Amino acid sequence: MDTPGRLPRRTFVTAAVAGAVAGVAAPARASGTRARFHTAGRVTRSADGSVRYSWPGIYFEGRFHGTGVGVVLDDADNDYDVQIDGTTVETLVMPGRTTFWVDGLRDTGHRVRLVKRTESPWAVGRFGGFVAAPRGTLLPGPRPRSRQIEFIGDSNTAGYGNVSTTRDCSSNGGVNRNTNTDLAFGALTARGLDADYQINAFSGRGMVRNYNGSSPEADFRTYYDRALLNVDGDVWRRPADWRPQVVVIGLGINDFSTPLNPGERWATQDELVTAYEKAYHGFLDTLRARYGSRTFLVVSATHLWNTDAFTDSTLRIVEQRNRRGDHRVSHWYYDDPGLDHLGCDWHPSLNDHRIISGLLDGHLATLPLRW
C-alpha cells in the first residue's frame, strides 16, 4: 500500500445512530471485564486476551447492553470503522493506542462491530476487546456463522483505493485513506449470504510474479500461511472450525499485467505461463489438503488490457482439474461494461465492487452448495 501523507491522527465521521455521541478516552477508562468477541480472521492471541493481526478486512463482533461501549485498540498504521447495530458511527484513522468510546445510546441491547479497512503487510494491529460503559453489561459474543467463505487475492480483492473518486490519489489522502476492504466485492458477497469470511489479499503480489517483476524473492504463496505478514516463518494456527465451503482465488493480475523485464526468471511469456500454471496447481493441491474434497474452489480471472494469458491459463487449470475428477473447481470470469475503474491507480471503484459482487453472487448460485 502507499504510505499516507501526514494527516490528523483521528478522523471522525458523524454518527448516524440517533443519540450516539462518540469520543476518545484514555485507556485507563477501560475497566471491567472485556467482552468475548467473534472473529473469523487470522489472529495471533496473546496471554492478556488481546489479538494481533495484519490481513485486511478483519473484523471483530460483540454484544452489550447499555448506553455505550469502548473499543480497545493499539494501531498507529491502519484505519477502522466502528459499527453499532449495523450502522457505521465512526471511522478511526491511525488511532494509535487508545480506547475509543461510543456513548449516548439507548439503554438496551446492541451489536458492535470493528472492521479494519486497510492493508498493512508490514505493520501489526492489536485489538484488546470491547468494554462496557458504566452500568452497562457485556453479553456473550455472537456465535460463528455456519456459512464460511475465504477470499485469496491481490489489490482487487483487498479493495485497493476503492472509495476514491479519482484515479490519482496523491492529493486526496493516498491509497490507505481511500481503501475500505469492508466494501470490497468479497465482503459484500459474504455479508449478503450471512457468511463469516476471511480476505487474505496482498496488493502487488502474484502467484509466481509480482507487479512489474518487483520483489522477486517472494510471491503471494510466501505469505499465505501467515497470520502476521511481516514475521518470516509465521504460521497461522487455523482453528478446527474454520472450514470454508467456498474459497475464491484471484491471483494472476500481477503475474501478467506488465511485460517481462530483462533479467527476470522467465525469458518469454510462455515460460511464465508454464510456471504460473504449475504453481497454481500446487496451490490448489494445498487448499484441497487443508479443506478437504467438499470445499468449492473458485478460480477467478478478469480482463487485462495487454494479454489473454491470465484468462486462458486459469481456464486450462480448471479444465485439467475437472478432467482429473475434481468437479468442485470452477472458473469465474468477471467483466462488465459498467466497470469504471475510478479507484486509485485504475483499480475498481465502489461502483465496480458492487457490480463484481453481483457477478460473484451469480456464479455462486450456479454451484450445488448445501449450506
Disulfide bonds with the S-S distance in Angstrom:
Cys169-Cys344 1.89
